[in-house]
Amino acid sequence: MDAVGICNLALGWLGERAIVALDGTLGTTEDLCERIYPEALRAALEARAWTFATQRLQLAPAEATGLADFPSRYPIPATVIRVLTCDDGSGTQEIEWRREGAYVLTETSPVTLYAKALVLVEDAALFSPGFGRVVAARVAADLAGPITENEELATAMERRYLAELAQAATRDGLQGTSEKVRSSGLAAKRW
């Protein structure tokens, strides 16, 4: 499914006719879809750490901040929606960090900083089928008011979005080994 297909799924849920392109030249519905789709996509991506949009990145060298508590900052690529974890390469993830604007600030100055991040994926061919439905539901919720002016339908589309998000998140979370917090003290005990 591509962006037009995702928008057409959303329009179908609203009882509207399908569109053929997202170029805004064909009418109001196409124009609205063209404007709403990118933000709906970003909102759906931001909603959880989707496996297809999670990447491990090596951030550029640190710059000094002049701050006592977070003396180093690392620029974040513009495609990063959300930073999930940061590490100096040791695998311990014990670095204190926070995101401020387009930077990750750290309490120490590791030579290299690695981040696991949620990145912008715009190619709909890379989406899981469930995520495509999540984006369609977000588009439908955002379009319901402007297109139908029906508050009940808008509320129903918001509920659909939350339901699609929960279903897709469950399926997405079943991929790979779950991340577990392990304690060496507990691991040594035999029950």
Secondary structure, 3 states (H helix, E strand, C coil): CCHHHHHHHHHHHCCCCCCCCCCCCCCHHHHHHHHHHHHHHHHHHHCCCCHHHEEEEEECCCEECCCCCCCEEEECCCCEEEEEEEECCCCCCCCCEEEECCEEEECCCCCCEEEEEEECCCCHHHCCHHHHHHHHHHHHHHHHHHHHCCHHHHHHHHHHHHHHHHHHHHHHCCCCCCCCCCCHHHHHCCC
